[in-house]
Amino acid sequence: MRGIPFKIVCILSLALALPAQAFGVSLEEAAKQAAQQNKAKVLSAKTVKTNRGRQHEIKLLTDKGVVKTVRVPDKDVKKKRR
C-alpha cells in the first residue's frame, strides 16, 4: 500500500518536469504565438487531421497584406516510427 503513493508522486514529478512543448499547444495558444512571431493578424484557425495525427492550421494576414498559412502540431501528434 505504501508503494502506490510513491509511484504517483514520481509520475507527477516527471510530468511537471517536462517542458510545455512536450505536450503540444492548444489551438488558441498556437494562433496567438503564430500571430506574434509573424507580426500578423489571425484570419482563421482550425485543427485538421493528418496521417501523423492532428495539427493546427492558422491563416495569418501580414502587415504587407500577404496571407500566410502556418501549421503547428497538436497535442496528440503521433511519433514517427523507425
C-alpha atoms as one frame of an Amber mdcrd trajectory, in Angstrom:
protein
   0.000   0.000   0.000   2.894   2.344   0.742   4.342   1.960  -2.786   1.302
   3.343  -4.610   1.505   6.960  -3.317   5.251   6.984  -4.006   4.647   5.891
  -7.620   2.031   8.603  -8.082   4.390  11.250  -6.709   7.152  10.065  -9.053
   4.883  10.125 -12.109   3.534  13.579 -11.274   7.047  14.894 -10.671   8.190
  13.650 -14.078   5.149  15.157 -15.801   5.748  18.542 -14.180   9.429  18.445
 -15.115   8.686  18.095 -18.844   8.621  21.306 -20.870   5.247  22.601 -22.059
   6.219  21.817 -25.670   6.281  18.112 -24.799   2.512  18.296 -24.518   1.928
  20.404 -27.646  -0.151  23.557 -27.694  -3.844  24.359 -27.858  -5.392  25.970
 -30.926  -5.714  29.308 -29.132  -2.080  29.255 -27.957  -0.844  28.279 -31.431
  -2.792  31.088 -33.116  -1.565  33.688 -30.627   2.039  32.529 -30.941   1.916
  32.437 -34.751   0.493  35.963 -34.911   3.186  37.324 -32.583   6.056  35.587
 -34.380   4.904  36.741 -37.814   3.683  40.210 -36.775   0.319  39.397 -38.319
  -3.399  39.171 -37.594  -5.175  35.820 -37.365  -7.743  35.352 -40.149  -8.769
  31.819 -39.178  -7.597  28.913 -37.058  -8.697  25.287 -37.150  -7.449  21.844
 -36.186  -7.153  19.333 -39.036  -6.440  15.593 -39.107  -3.375  14.360 -40.972
  -1.762  10.961 -41.362   0.536  11.838 -38.425  -2.243  12.954 -36.082  -3.750
  16.414 -35.767  -2.274  19.825 -36.440  -3.438  23.406 -36.092  -3.743  25.317
 -39.341  -3.607  29.080 -38.842  -4.160  31.635 -41.618  -2.494  34.979 -40.996
  -2.608  38.391 -42.664   0.781  40.090 -42.551   1.252  43.851 -42.329   2.231
  43.761 -46.044  -1.180  42.292 -46.954   0.079  38.756 -47.610  -1.979  35.773
 -46.438   0.252  33.140 -44.843  -0.661  29.673 -43.528   1.198  28.285 -40.519
   0.869  24.693 -39.289   1.583  23.717 -35.677   1.456  20.141 -34.276  -1.441
  19.466 -31.906  -1.122  17.783 -28.541  -1.695  14.275 -29.903   0.810  14.157
 -32.789   1.990  10.604 -33.390   5.706   9.936 -33.152   7.405   8.828 -36.357
   8.248   5.132 -36.324  11.705   3.973 -37.351
